[in-house]
Amino acid sequence: MGEDPKKWGKPFSALLGALEAQEGFGIPAIGGKDSMSGTFKDIDVPPTAITFALKVVDVRSVISQELKSADSKLIAFMPERTDSEIYDMDALKTAYDEIL
């Protein structure tokens, strides 16, 4: 990635955002992967940070992503952001509770 602060700032901002979301929702990330090399052969690859988590739950409480039937409902959820592009965690949790 060289010395370009913008290239280093993007994954660092993503990391801080992920940390804020984890703390706000009270959930952990159990693993992750980063790619900071910035190149693949002669292609400039953007830096990437990936995290994941899992939990053991009762299968009857799991909601999968696919539509189950022709009359399934699809909800467009677009939470508001602050001027600094950050979500209000309390408002976000309230909205999620209303959707579910």
LINHU-V364376 format. One line per field, one symbol per residue. ss: DSSP state (a for helix, b for strand, c for the rest). psi: psi as a letter, one per 20 degrees, with the letter a starting at -180 (. if undefined). burial: + if it has 24 or more other C-alpha atoms within 12 Angstrom, else -. A space follows every 10 residues. Layout:
# LINHU-V364376
ss: ???
psi: ???
burial: ???
This chain:
# LINHU-V364376
ss: ccccaaaaaa aaaaaaaaaa aaaaaccccc bbbbbcccbb ccbbcccbbb bbccccccaa accccccccc cccccccccc bcccccbcaa aaaaaaaaac
psi: ibjohhhhhg hgggghgggg ggghikqrpi rrqqojhiqo dkpopqqppp qrrrqprphi jporiqphrh jqqppoonqq qrhjkqqogg hghggghhg.
burial: ---------- +------+-- ---------- ---------- ------+++- ---------- ---------- ---------- ---------- ----------
